[in-house]
Amino acid sequence: MALITRLSRLFHADMNAVLDQIEEPELLLKQAIREMEETLSNNERQIKLLDLEQQKLLGQENELKQSLTDLDKQLKLCFESDKDNLARSLVKRKLETTQYLKSVSTKISHSTETATHLKVQLKEQQSQLSSMKQKADIFKQDNTANNANWTVHSPAIQDEDIDIAFLDEKQKWSQS
């Protein structure tokens, strides 16, 4: 059993080494940047949707508050006119409206918390993305510098250079 475990580990280690050699760091870095940008755009979209939902909920909240004000005026009128049956139905509507207002207020606070959390997360992701882009630029510059150094150190050899080197070698061999 120990032999099989050791062989399995050896196989996995060899496969990981092969995969590490196959992977190109520059392509992996570009893919990571693309994925981060996609995540950022999704979060920005989600924040915009939350903002729109908040605006809609705030509008509903204002309408409900106005309804409660109107119901209070109507209740005052009913009580002044001794219309208890009508006042009872208005009290029921007022209670329903109050409950709905509480629900809308809860949704607003939840939406605000979620949006705040997403905005903080978005800022962190943006800083990570800019850091990743800086690393990618450094990686590109290093690769360009390495490639440039290679071409600088290997100038083209011309026929005249070959002739001069040949004559120099021929002279060295004839003197020895």
Secondary structure, 3 states (H helix, E strand, C coil): CHHHHHHHHHHHHHHHHHHHHHCCHHHHHHHHHHHHHHHHHHHHHHHHHHHHHHHHHHHHHHHHHHHHHHHHHHHHHHHHCCCHHHHHHHHHHHHHHHHHHHHHHHHHHHHHHHHHHHHHHHHHHHHHHHHHHHHHHHHHHHHHHHHHHHHHHCCCCCHHHHHHHHHHHHHHHHHC
